Amino acid sequence: MEQIVNHKSYIAHRFGSRTKGDKIIWTSVILLALVSLLAVYSSTGLLAYKMYKGNTEIYLFKQFAFIIVGVLIIYFAHQVNYIIYSKVAKILFLISIPLLIYTLFYGVKLNEGSRWIRLPIINLTFQTSDLAKLALFMYLSRLLSKKQEVIKDFKKGFLPVIIPVAIVCILIAPANLSTALLIGATSMMLMLIGRIFHNRRVYPDLDDLVASTVHANSRLSIEHGTRRGQLHGNGGYCNQDRGEGE
């Protein structure tokens, strides 16, 4: 009996050592994954009846497969030394800017917006704003970490951080305003955590401004998503999306 208990403790220790990280973040990931399953299953019924003759489970299984792949990516990504991400961040950011410019002028038109580029060999569409969002947050974290000694200086601390955020948001906004607003709000939260707004002499009321901006952007994005969901439910975009996919 004692050997069984020791064996279980050894397995738990090995599993815990291989899944390092913040337990709150892991819990949040699992909860959001479960919520996404419910959201996809409840919102794709009409589309499933139109596209797959009433097979409402197909989108559920697809979402479950995406979750499994996503969790595996998170697991392997969190094993990588964060210094490597810091080195890659600048390269990704510099790559994402010309991709956003190309998408803005030559991207695939979908739902009144040019948000996608088509990959030539595999013939799949790719949303460049997702890459730019990831690259910006990585690059922003890198800048905030490196500039802590001058973080309260307007020219040396604030401007080098806010300029990349402004560039990405301006390039994304014409085609996808809600995504640009969410990126701007999330960037402000990162800057708040990075102590960039703590100097009251330089930025007297920016803490309150950041909080109100994040709240307003979140509400606007939710309302924008709700309107799009209603249009999908009424069949407003179904035919267009189907035609684009074909």
GROMACS elastic network, one bead per residue, 0.5 to 0.9 nm:
[ bonds ]
;  ai    aj funct       b0    kb
    1     4     6  0.51926   500
    1     5     6  0.64372   500
    1     6     6  0.87244   500
    2     5     6  0.51498   500
    2     6     6  0.61776   500
    2     7     6  0.85398   500
    3     6     6  0.50582   500
    3     7     6  0.60174   500
    3     8     6  0.85874   500
    4     8     6  0.61778   500
    4     9     6  0.85784   500
    5     8     6  0.51245   500
    5     9     6  0.61575   500
    5    10     6  0.85804   500
    6    10     6  0.60809   500
    6    11     6  0.86504   500
    7    10     6  0.50295   500
    7    11     6  0.62696   500
    7    12     6  0.86470   500
    8    11     6  0.50956   500
    8    12     6  0.61457   500
    8    13     6  0.85193   500
    9    12     6  0.50519   500
    9    13     6  0.60371   500
    9    14     6  0.85598   500
   10    13     6  0.50533   500
   10    14     6  0.61375   500
   10    15     6  0.85421   500
   11    14     6  0.51008   500
   11    15     6  0.60387   500
   11    16     6  0.84521   500
   12    15     6  0.50862   500
   12    16     6  0.59765   500
   12    17     6  0.85086   500
   13    16     6  0.50630   500
   13    17     6  0.60771   500
   13    18     6  0.86560   500
   14    17     6  0.51381   500
   14    18     6  0.63223   500
   14    19     6  0.87488   500
   15    18     6  0.52440   500
   15    19     6  0.62726   500
   15    20     6  0.89757   500
   16    19     6  0.51664   500
   16    20     6  0.64240   500
   17    20     6  0.58512   500
   18    79     6  0.82917   500
   19    75     6  0.73646   500
   19    78     6  0.84775   500
   19    79     6  0.83549   500
   20    23     6  0.84174   500
   20    78     6  0.78985   500
   20    79     6  0.80223   500
   21    24     6  0.87717   500
   21    25     6  0.77443   500
   21    26     6  0.76082   500
   21    78     6  0.75310   500
   22    25     6  0.53333   500
   22    26     6  0.64696   500
   22    27     6  0.87113   500
   23    26     6  0.50810   500
   23    27     6  0.60194   500
   23    28     6  0.84816   500
   24    27     6  0.50508   500
   24    28     6  0.60548   500
   24    29     6  0.86028   500
   25    28     6  0.50217   500
   25    29     6  0.61817   500
   25    30     6  0.87262   500
   26    29     6  0.51075   500
   26    30     6  0.63445   500
   26    31     6  0.86931   500
   27    30     6  0.52197   500
   27    31     6  0.61622   500
   27    32     6  0.85645   500
   28    31     6  0.51391   500
   28    32     6  0.60065   500
   28    33     6  0.84225   500
   29    32     6  0.52440   500
   29    33     6  0.60679   500
   29    34     6  0.86957   500
   29    71     6  0.82985   500
   30    33     6  0.50620   500
   30    34     6  0.62930   500
   30    35     6  0.86780   500
   30    71     6  0.87302   500
   31    34     6  0.51750   500
   31    35     6  0.62035   500
   31    36     6  0.86055   500
   32    36     6  0.60522   500
   32    37     6  0.86982   500
   33    36     6  0.50814   500
   33    37     6  0.64708   500
   33    38     6  0.89881   500
   33    64     6  0.85747   500
   33    67     6  0.65093   500
   34    37     6  0.52099   500
   34    38     6  0.66413   500
   34    39     6  0.87747   500
   35    38     6  0.52096   500
   35    39     6  0.61215   500
   35    40     6  0.86126   500
   36    40     6  0.59650   500
   36    41     6  0.83956   500
   36    63     6  0.78486   500
   36    67     6  0.89353   500
   37    40     6  0.53144   500
   37    41     6  0.60859   500
   37    42     6  0.85302   500
   37    60     6  0.64398   500
   37    61     6  0.89627   500
   37    63     6  0.64875   500
   37    64     6  0.69595   500
   37    67     6  0.88315   500
   38    41     6  0.52241   500
   38    42     6  0.60403   500
   38    43     6  0.84897   500
   38    60     6  0.84017   500
   39    42     6  0.53194   500
   39    43     6  0.60282   500
   39    44     6  0.84985   500
   40    43     6  0.53130   500
   40    44     6  0.59517   500
   40    45     6  0.87676   500
   40    59     6  0.69910   500
   40    60     6  0.65065   500
   40    63     6  0.73315   500
   41    44     6  0.58335   500
   41    45     6  0.69422   500
   41    56     6  0.74457   500
   41    57     6  0.73423   500
   41    59     6  0.68365   500
   41    60     6  0.55188   500
   41    63     6  0.88428   500
   42    45     6  0.64246   500
   43    46     6  0.76454   500
   43    47     6  0.84200   500
   43   229     6  0.84850   500
   43   233     6  0.82928   500
   44    47     6  0.52479   500
   44    48     6  0.59524   500
   44    49     6  0.86336   500
   44    56     6  0.72907   500
   44    59     6  0.71224   500
   44    60     6  0.87985   500
   44   233     6  0.88455   500
   45    48     6  0.51430   500
   45    49     6  0.63208   500
   45    50     6  0.87958   500
   45    54     6  0.78347   500
   45    55     6  0.85107   500
   45    56     6  0.56417   500
   45    57     6  0.87665   500
   45    59     6  0.88871   500
   46    49     6  0.52317   500
   46    50     6  0.64093   500
   46    51     6  0.87204   500
   46    54     6  0.83127   500
   46    56     6  0.84271   500
   46   233     6  0.71576   500
   46   235     6  0.87148   500
   47    50     6  0.51045   500
   47    51     6  0.59595   500
   47    52     6  0.79778   500
   47    54     6  0.87066   500
   47    56     6  0.84574   500
   47   232     6  0.85467   500
   47   233     6  0.83667   500
   47   235     6  0.86448   500
   47   238     6  0.74405   500
   48    51     6  0.52014   500
   48    52     6  0.51870   500
   48    53     6  0.67087   500
   48    54     6  0.56490   500
   48    55     6  0.59313   500
   48    56     6  0.52037   500
   48    57     6  0.81874   500
   48    58     6  0.76183   500
   48    59     6  0.75220   500
   49    52     6  0.56663   500
   49    55     6  0.65058   500
   49    56     6  0.68905   500
   50    53     6  0.59634   500
   50    54     6  0.71406   500
   50   238     6  0.89491   500
   51    54     6  0.79138   500
   51    55     6  0.86478   500
   51   242     6  0.84657   500
   52    55     6  0.54963   500
   52    56     6  0.77718   500
   52    58     6  0.81093   500
   53    56     6  0.85101   500
   54    57     6  0.87645   500
   55    58     6  0.61068   500
   55    59     6  0.86406   500
   56    59     6  0.66728   500
   56    60     6  0.75117   500
   57    60     6  0.50171   500
   57    61     6  0.62364   500
   57    62     6  0.86241   500
   58    61     6  0.52505   500
   58    62     6  0.62174   500
   58    63     6  0.86676   500
   59    63     6  0.60619   500
   59    64     6  0.84847   500
   60    63     6  0.51640   500
   60    64     6  0.61565   500
   60    65     6  0.86668   500
   61    65     6  0.61711   500
   61    66     6  0.86079   500
   62    65     6  0.51156   500
   62    66     6  0.62489   500
   62    67     6  0.86784   500
   63    67     6  0.61616   500
   63    68     6  0.87054   500
   64    67     6  0.50389   500
   64    68     6  0.63195   500
   64    69     6  0.87273   500
   65    68     6  0.51690   500
   65    69     6  0.62831   500
   65    70     6  0.85218   500
   66    69     6  0.51674   500
   66    70     6  0.59682   500
   66    71     6  0.85724   500
   67    71     6  0.60290   500
   67    72     6  0.85113   500
   68    71     6  0.52529   500
   68    72     6  0.62472   500
   68    73     6  0.86633   500
   69    72     6  0.51774   500
   69    73     6  0.62281   500
   69    74     6  0.87002   500
   70    73     6  0.50563   500
   70    74     6  0.61881   500
   70    75     6  0.85961   500
   71    75     6  0.60734   500
   71    76     6  0.87008   500
   72    75     6  0.50101   500
   72    76     6  0.62724   500
   72    77     6  0.83800   500
   73    76     6  0.53503   500
   73    77     6  0.58523   500
   73    78     6  0.85003   500
   74    78     6  0.60211   500
   74    79     6  0.87287   500
   75    78     6  0.54624   500
   75    79     6  0.67593   500
   76    79     6  0.53075   500
   76    80     6  0.70636   500
   77    80     6  0.55220   500
   77    81     6  0.87649   500
   78    81     6  0.77505   500
   78    82     6  0.82979   500
   79    82     6  0.88129   500
   80    83     6  0.84965   500
   80    84     6  0.73157   500
   80    85     6  0.81336   500
   81    84     6  0.57782   500
   81    85     6  0.73565   500
   82    85     6  0.51426   500
   82    86     6  0.64661   500
   82    87     6  0.89209   500
   83    87     6  0.64559   500
   83    88     6  0.87693   500
   84    87     6  0.51596   500
   84    88     6  0.62242   500
   84    89     6  0.85448   500
   85    88     6  0.50171   500
   85    89     6  0.58319   500
   85   138     6  0.73082   500
   85   142     6  0.87791   500
   86    89     6  0.52630   500
   86    90     6  0.74964   500
   86   138     6  0.70738   500
   86   139     6  0.72787   500
   86   141     6  0.82493   500
   86   142     6  0.57896   500
   87    90     6  0.65429   500
   87    91     6  0.75817   500
   87   142     6  0.86503   500
   88    91     6  0.53558   500
   88    92     6  0.62082   500
   88    93     6  0.86633   500
   88   135     6  0.88167   500
   88   138     6  0.85564   500
   88   139     6  0.86219   500
   89    92     6  0.52359   500
   89    93     6  0.61553   500
   89    94     6  0.86906   500
   89   134     6  0.88374   500
   89   135     6  0.58881   500
   89   136     6  0.77887   500
   89   137     6  0.85063   500
   89   138     6  0.53213   500
   89   140     6  0.86120   500
   89   141     6  0.89810   500
   89   142     6  0.74542   500
   90    93     6  0.50921   500
   90    94     6  0.61859   500
   90    95     6  0.86116   500
   90   135     6  0.76602   500
   90   136     6  0.87027   500
   90   138     6  0.81245   500
   90   139     6  0.57645   500
   90   142     6  0.84764   500
   91    94     6  0.52021   500
   91    95     6  0.62035   500
   91    96     6  0.86453   500
   91   135     6  0.84447   500
   91   139     6  0.89736   500
   92    95     6  0.50760   500
   92    96     6  0.60763   500
   92    97     6  0.88915   500
   92   131     6  0.80541   500
   92   132     6  0.78747   500
   92   134     6  0.85569   500
   92   135     6  0.53533   500
   92   136     6  0.82954   500
   92   138     6  0.87705   500
   92   139     6  0.82907   500
   93    96     6  0.51253   500
   93    97     6  0.65573   500
   93   131     6  0.86053   500
   93   132     6  0.66548   500
   93   133     6  0.89976   500
   93   134     6  0.85812   500
   93   136     6  0.60436   500
   93   138     6  0.84065   500
   93   139     6  0.67270   500
   93   164     6  0.87689   500
   94    97     6  0.56991   500
   94    98     6  0.75233   500
   94   135     6  0.86161   500
   95    98     6  0.61788   500
   95    99     6  0.66550   500
   95   132     6  0.85180   500
   95   135     6  0.88437   500
   96    99     6  0.50403   500
   96   100     6  0.61223   500
   96   101     6  0.87296   500
   96   128     6  0.72027   500
   96   129     6  0.81755   500
   96   131     6  0.65465   500
   96   132     6  0.51044   500
   96   133     6  0.88340   500
   96   135     6  0.72149   500
   96   136     6  0.87404   500
   96   168     6  0.87559   500
   97   100     6  0.51998   500
   97   101     6  0.63907   500
   97   102     6  0.87186   500
   97   132     6  0.72690   500
   97   167     6  0.81863   500
   97   168     6  0.72111   500
   97   171     6  0.82710   500
   98   102     6  0.60678   500
   98   103     6  0.84902   500
   99   102     6  0.50701   500
   99   103     6  0.60719   500
   99   104     6  0.85545   500
   99   117     6  0.86863   500
   99   128     6  0.64914   500
   99   129     6  0.88347   500
   99   132     6  0.85147   500
  100   103     6  0.50141   500
  100   104     6  0.60807   500
  100   105     6  0.88297   500
  100   107     6  0.89782   500
  100   115     6  0.85648   500
  100   128     6  0.61093   500
  100   129     6  0.69235   500
  100   132     6  0.76049   500
  100   168     6  0.80081   500
  100   171     6  0.63242   500
  100   172     6  0.71086   500
  101   104     6  0.51137   500
  101   105     6  0.65610   500
  101   106     6  0.84320   500
  101   171     6  0.67529   500
  101   172     6  0.89294   500
  102   105     6  0.54795   500
  102   106     6  0.55718   500
  102   107     6  0.66089   500
  102   117     6  0.82554   500
  103   106     6  0.52819   500
  103   108     6  0.75165   500
  103   114     6  0.64097   500
  103   115     6  0.61975   500
  103   116     6  0.62012   500
  103   117     6  0.59934   500
  103   127     6  0.86097   500
  103   128     6  0.72069   500
  104   107     6  0.59449   500
  104   113     6  0.88085   500
  104   114     6  0.58923   500
  104   115     6  0.70378   500
  104   116     6  0.87134   500
  104   171     6  0.72078   500
  104   172     6  0.77773   500
  104   174     6  0.78718   500
  104   175     6  0.72510   500
  105   114     6  0.76072   500
  106   109     6  0.86679   500
  106   114     6  0.76512   500
  106   116     6  0.89776   500
  106   117     6  0.77390   500
  107   113     6  0.88140   500
  107   114     6  0.51071   500
  107   115     6  0.61974   500
  107   116     6  0.52397   500
  107   118     6  0.75855   500
  108   113     6  0.82051   500
  108   114     6  0.55047   500
  108   115     6  0.66801   500
  108   116     6  0.51272   500
  108   117     6  0.55569   500
  108   118     6  0.68531   500
  108   125     6  0.79718   500
  109   112     6  0.64234   500
  109   113     6  0.55301   500
  109   115     6  0.70073   500
  109   116     6  0.72993   500
  109   244     6  0.89202   500
  110   113     6  0.54485   500
  110   114     6  0.62668   500
  110   115     6  0.72324   500
  110   116     6  0.78169   500
  110   240     6  0.79422   500
  110   241     6  0.74703   500
  110   244     6  0.74237   500
  111   114     6  0.82593   500
  111   237     6  0.72883   500
  111   240     6  0.75077   500
  111   241     6  0.78012   500
  112   175     6  0.78002   500
  113   116     6  0.86837   500
  113   174     6  0.77710   500
  113   176     6  0.68967   500
  114   117     6  0.83722   500
  114   174     6  0.84431   500
  114   175     6  0.54666   500
  114   176     6  0.82768   500
  115   126     6  0.84121   500
  115   127     6  0.59128   500
  115   128     6  0.70337   500
  115   129     6  0.73360   500
  115   172     6  0.80513   500
  115   175     6  0.59501   500
  115   176     6  0.70929   500
  116   125     6  0.59061   500
  116   126     6  0.53106   500
  116   128     6  0.63906   500
  116   129     6  0.84249   500
  117   124     6  0.83594   500
  117   125     6  0.54764   500
  117   126     6  0.53229   500
  117   127     6  0.65696   500
  117   128     6  0.72580   500
  118   122     6  0.87212   500
  118   123     6  0.61795   500
  118   124     6  0.55631   500
  118   126     6  0.61690   500
  118   127     6  0.89545   500
  119   122     6  0.60852   500
  119   123     6  0.52566   500
  119   124     6  0.53786   500
  119   125     6  0.60374   500
  119   126     6  0.69954   500
  120   123     6  0.52537   500
  120   124     6  0.76027   500
  121   124     6  0.82559   500
  126   129     6  0.89843   500
  126   130     6  0.87092   500
  127   130     6  0.59058   500
  127   131     6  0.74769   500
  128   131     6  0.52813   500
  128   132     6  0.62204   500
  128   133     6  0.85660   500
  129   133     6  0.58800   500
  129   134     6  0.85709   500
  129   168     6  0.85079   500
  129   172     6  0.66387   500
  129   176     6  0.87704   500
  129   179     6  0.80261   500
  129   180     6  0.87270   500
  130   133     6  0.50934   500
  130   134     6  0.63499   500
  130   135     6  0.85888   500
  131   134     6  0.52715   500
  131   135     6  0.60579   500
  131   136     6  0.84705   500
  132   135     6  0.50139   500
  132   136     6  0.58554   500
  132   137     6  0.85431   500
  132   168     6  0.71036   500
  133   136     6  0.51901   500
  133   137     6  0.62971   500
  133   138     6  0.86713   500
  133   168     6  0.80108   500
  133   183     6  0.67691   500
  134   137     6  0.54037   500
  134   138     6  0.62780   500
  134   139     6  0.85861   500
  135   138     6  0.52257   500
  135   139     6  0.59946   500
  135   140     6  0.83844   500
  136   139     6  0.50485   500
  136   140     6  0.57872   500
  136   141     6  0.84108   500
  136   164     6  0.73560   500
  136   165     6  0.71095   500
  136   168     6  0.76835   500
  136   183     6  0.88155   500
  136   187     6  0.84789   500
  137   141     6  0.60737   500
  137   142     6  0.85315   500
  137   183     6  0.87223   500
  137   186     6  0.85351   500
  137   187     6  0.70944   500
  137   190     6  0.82306   500
  138   141     6  0.52379   500
  138   142     6  0.62784   500
  138   143     6  0.87892   500
  139   143     6  0.62199   500
  139   144     6  0.86326   500
  139   164     6  0.87060   500
  140   143     6  0.51064   500
  140   144     6  0.61122   500
  140   145     6  0.85282   500
  140   161     6  0.66050   500
  140   162     6  0.88497   500
  140   164     6  0.80135   500
  140   165     6  0.81310   500
  140   187     6  0.77077   500
  140   190     6  0.78725   500
  140   191     6  0.82287   500
  141   144     6  0.51555   500
  141   145     6  0.61220   500
  141   146     6  0.86452   500
  141   190     6  0.74858   500
  141   191     6  0.85884   500
  141   194     6  0.81608   500
  142   145     6  0.52301   500
  142   146     6  0.62284   500
  142   147     6  0.86180   500
  143   146     6  0.51923   500
  143   147     6  0.59626   500
  143   148     6  0.85705   500
  143   157     6  0.88252   500
  143   160     6  0.80069   500
  143   161     6  0.66130   500
  144   147     6  0.53440   500
  144   148     6  0.62333   500
  144   151     6  0.74506   500
  144   157     6  0.82498   500
  144   161     6  0.73827   500
  144   190     6  0.85552   500
  144   191     6  0.73635   500
  144   194     6  0.58627   500
  144   195     6  0.85221   500
  144   196     6  0.80996   500
  145   148     6  0.58172   500
  145   194     6  0.76089   500
  146   149     6  0.78325   500
  146   150     6  0.89812   500
  146   151     6  0.89658   500
  147   150     6  0.54297   500
  147   151     6  0.53733   500
  147   156     6  0.79712   500
  147   157     6  0.61942   500
  148   152     6  0.80794   500
  148   157     6  0.79219   500
  148   194     6  0.78516   500
  148   195     6  0.81292   500
  148   196     6  0.85521   500
  149   152     6  0.80179   500
  149   157     6  0.86111   500
  150   153     6  0.54235   500
  150   154     6  0.86414   500
  150   156     6  0.62691   500
  150   157     6  0.54184   500
  150   158     6  0.89133   500
  151   154     6  0.78419   500
  151   156     6  0.72433   500
  151   158     6  0.67282   500
  151   194     6  0.82544   500
  151   195     6  0.71688   500
  151   196     6  0.56591   500
  151   197     6  0.88071   500
  152   156     6  0.82373   500
  152   157     6  0.59756   500
  152   158     6  0.72008   500
  152   195     6  0.78528   500
  152   196     6  0.59952   500
  152   197     6  0.75264   500
  152   198     6  0.73222   500
  152   199     6  0.59361   500
  152   202     6  0.79653   500
  153   156     6  0.54688   500
  153   158     6  0.65450   500
  153   159     6  0.89198   500
  153   196     6  0.87515   500
  153   199     6  0.86983   500
  153   202     6  0.82956   500
  154   157     6  0.54936   500
  154   159     6  0.62873   500
  154   202     6  0.74420   500
  155   158     6  0.60151   500
  155   159     6  0.54015   500
  155   160     6  0.73854   500
  156   159     6  0.65728   500
  156   160     6  0.65835   500
  156   161     6  0.89240   500
  157   160     6  0.61650   500
  157   161     6  0.67339   500
  157   196     6  0.74511   500
  158   161     6  0.54234   500
  158   162     6  0.61389   500
  158   163     6  0.86076   500
  158   196     6  0.67559   500
  158   197     6  0.87365   500
  159   162     6  0.52210   500
  159   163     6  0.59276   500
  159   164     6  0.89885   500
  160   163     6  0.57426   500
  160   164     6  0.73335   500
  161   164     6  0.62795   500
  161   165     6  0.71199   500
  161   191     6  0.82709   500
  162   165     6  0.52025   500
  162   166     6  0.61800   500
  162   167     6  0.87457   500
  162   187     6  0.87044   500
  162   188     6  0.89648   500
  162   191     6  0.88705   500
  163   166     6  0.50888   500
  163   167     6  0.62027   500
  163   168     6  0.87720   500
  164   167     6  0.51256   500
  164   168     6  0.62938   500
  164   169     6  0.86111   500
  165   168     6  0.54124   500
  165   169     6  0.61496   500
  165   170     6  0.85347   500
  165   183     6  0.80823   500
  165   184     6  0.67697   500
  165   187     6  0.70214   500
  166   169     6  0.52262   500
  166   170     6  0.59587   500
  166   171     6  0.85405   500
  166   184     6  0.79023   500
  167   170     6  0.53068   500
  167   171     6  0.62561   500
  167   172     6  0.87260   500
  168   171     6  0.52747   500
  168   172     6  0.62173   500
  168   173     6  0.85289   500
  168   180     6  0.77889   500
  168   183     6  0.85486   500
  168   184     6  0.88851   500
  169   172     6  0.51996   500
  169   173     6  0.57920   500
  169   177     6  0.84974   500
  169   179     6  0.83350   500
  169   181     6  0.73510   500
  169   183     6  0.69883   500
  169   184     6  0.66039   500
  170   173     6  0.53435   500
  170   174     6  0.74154   500
  170   180     6  0.75102   500
  171   174     6  0.68749   500
  171   175     6  0.83258   500
  171   180     6  0.84400   500
  172   175     6  0.59793   500
  172   176     6  0.58145   500
  172   177     6  0.69354   500
  172   179     6  0.73902   500
  172   180     6  0.56682   500
  173   176     6  0.50556   500
  173   178     6  0.75767   500
  173   179     6  0.73865   500
  173   180     6  0.51649   500
  173   181     6  0.77755   500
  174   177     6  0.63377   500
  174   180     6  0.89034   500
  176   179     6  0.56020   500
  176   180     6  0.64517   500
  176   181     6  0.88920   500
  177   180     6  0.50679   500
  177   181     6  0.61712   500
  177   182     6  0.86643   500
  177   221     6  0.84122   500
  178   181     6  0.51296   500
  178   182     6  0.62283   500
  178   183     6  0.86164   500
  178   217     6  0.78805   500
  178   218     6  0.87398   500
  178   220     6  0.72830   500
  178   222     6  0.84979   500
  178   224     6  0.69373   500
  178   225     6  0.81918   500
  179   182     6  0.51214   500
  179   183     6  0.60948   500
  179   184     6  0.85306   500
  179   221     6  0.76333   500
  180   183     6  0.51184   500
  180   184     6  0.61257   500
  180   185     6  0.85987   500
  181   184     6  0.50540   500
  181   185     6  0.60932   500
  181   186     6  0.85595   500
  181   214     6  0.86443   500
  181   217     6  0.57034   500
  181   218     6  0.79773   500
  181   220     6  0.84390   500
  181   221     6  0.74071   500
  182   185     6  0.50266   500
  182   186     6  0.60306   500
  182   187     6  0.84104   500
  182   214     6  0.79522   500
  182   217     6  0.63225   500
  182   218     6  0.67666   500
  182   221     6  0.71948   500
  183   186     6  0.51692   500
  183   187     6  0.60095   500
  183   188     6  0.85769   500
  184   187     6  0.50814   500
  184   188     6  0.62271   500
  184   189     6  0.87393   500
  184   214     6  0.83136   500
  184   217     6  0.85004   500
  185   188     6  0.51273   500
  185   189     6  0.63877   500
  185   190     6  0.87979   500
  185   210     6  0.77748   500
  185   211     6  0.88976   500
  185   213     6  0.67680   500
  185   215     6  0.83939   500
  185   217     6  0.66193   500
  185   218     6  0.79435   500
  186   189     6  0.50407   500
  186   190     6  0.63045   500
  186   191     6  0.86654   500
  186   214     6  0.75237   500
  187   190     6  0.50161   500
  187   191     6  0.61658   500
  187   192     6  0.85341   500
  188   192     6  0.60532   500
  188   193     6  0.85906   500
  188   210     6  0.63753   500
  188   211     6  0.87820   500
  188   213     6  0.87237   500
  188   214     6  0.77592   500
  189   193     6  0.62153   500
  189   194     6  0.84683   500
  189   210     6  0.74350   500
  189   211     6  0.83128   500
  189   214     6  0.78569   500
  190   193     6  0.50735   500
  190   194     6  0.60177   500
  190   195     6  0.87680   500
  190   196     6  0.89920   500
  191   195     6  0.63672   500
  191   196     6  0.54466   500
  191   197     6  0.71503   500
  192   195     6  0.52825   500
  192   196     6  0.58438   500
  192   197     6  0.58006   500
  192   198     6  0.77202   500
  192   207     6  0.75439   500
  192   210     6  0.79760   500
  193   196     6  0.76684   500
  193   197     6  0.87425   500
  194   197     6  0.82143   500
  195   198     6  0.52952   500
  195   199     6  0.82296   500
  196   199     6  0.73734   500
  197   200     6  0.73429   500
  197   202     6  0.83899   500
  197   203     6  0.62997   500
  197   204     6  0.85735   500
  197   205     6  0.88740   500
  197   206     6  0.64021   500
  197   207     6  0.64096   500
  198   201     6  0.89048   500
  198   202     6  0.87954   500
  198   203     6  0.76257   500
  198   204     6  0.88044   500
  198   206     6  0.86759   500
  198   207     6  0.78273   500
  199   202     6  0.56735   500
  199   203     6  0.60111   500
  199   204     6  0.73756   500
  200   205     6  0.71701   500
  200   206     6  0.81846   500
  200   207     6  0.89814   500
  201   204     6  0.56111   500
  203   206     6  0.54923   500
  203   207     6  0.81863   500
  204   207     6  0.80276   500
  205   208     6  0.57413   500
  205   209     6  0.63771   500
  205   210     6  0.88568   500
  206   210     6  0.58622   500
  206   211     6  0.84523   500
  207   210     6  0.52034   500
  207   211     6  0.63592   500
  207   212     6  0.87352   500
  208   211     6  0.51782   500
  208   212     6  0.61896   500
  208   213     6  0.84929   500
  209   212     6  0.52154   500
  209   213     6  0.59530   500
  209   214     6  0.85333   500
  210   213     6  0.50640   500
  210   214     6  0.60824   500
  210   215     6  0.85434   500
  211   214     6  0.52890   500
  211   215     6  0.62575   500
  211   216     6  0.86611   500
  212   215     6  0.50971   500
  212   216     6  0.60582   500
  212   217     6  0.85059   500
  213   216     6  0.50766   500
  213   217     6  0.59395   500
  213   218     6  0.83948   500
  214   217     6  0.51877   500
  214   218     6  0.60478   500
  214   219     6  0.86195   500
  215   218     6  0.52200   500
  215   219     6  0.62864   500
  215   220     6  0.86731   500
  216   219     6  0.52083   500
  216   220     6  0.61366   500
  216   221     6  0.85814   500
  217   220     6  0.50931   500
  217   221     6  0.60337   500
  217   222     6  0.85080   500
  218   221     6  0.51752   500
  218   222     6  0.61080   500
  218   223     6  0.85725   500
  219   222     6  0.51264   500
  219   223     6  0.61080   500
  219   224     6  0.84754   500
  220   223     6  0.51447   500
  220   224     6  0.60264   500
  220   225     6  0.85522   500
  221   225     6  0.60616   500
  221   226     6  0.84939   500
  222   225     6  0.50651   500
  222   226     6  0.60561   500
  222   227     6  0.86554   500
  223   227     6  0.62371   500
  223   228     6  0.86631   500
  224   227     6  0.52735   500
  224   228     6  0.63736   500
  224   229     6  0.86849   500
  225   228     6  0.50873   500
  225   229     6  0.60901   500
  225   230     6  0.86491   500
  226   230     6  0.62053   500
  226   231     6  0.86483   500
  227   230     6  0.51131   500
  227   231     6  0.62902   500
  227   232     6  0.86796   500
  228   231     6  0.50509   500
  228   232     6  0.62091   500
  228   233     6  0.85935   500
  228   237     6  0.86904   500
  229   232     6  0.50155   500
  229   233     6  0.61224   500
  229   234     6  0.86511   500
  230   234     6  0.62061   500
  230   235     6  0.86403   500
  230   236     6  0.85140   500
  231   234     6  0.51116   500
  231   235     6  0.62551   500
  231   237     6  0.65190   500
  231   238     6  0.87083   500
  232   235     6  0.50970   500
  232   236     6  0.55772   500
  232   237     6  0.54988   500
  232   238     6  0.61962   500
  233   236     6  0.74623   500
  233   237     6  0.86779   500
  233   238     6  0.85095   500
  234   237     6  0.82260   500
  234   238     6  0.85876   500
  235   238     6  0.51323   500
  235   239     6  0.72436   500
  236   239     6  0.73688   500
  236   240     6  0.80705   500
  237   240     6  0.52213   500
  237   241     6  0.60291   500
  237   242     6  0.84351   500
  238   241     6  0.52401   500
  238   242     6  0.60353   500
  238   243     6  0.85241   500
  239   242     6  0.50203   500
  239   243     6  0.60275   500
  239   244     6  0.85486   500
  240   243     6  0.51031   500
  240   244     6  0.61865   500
  240   245     6  0.86344   500
  241   244     6  0.50814   500
  241   245     6  0.61740   500
  241   246     6  0.86732   500
  242   245     6  0.51298   500
  242   246     6  0.62843   500
  243   246     6  0.51747   500
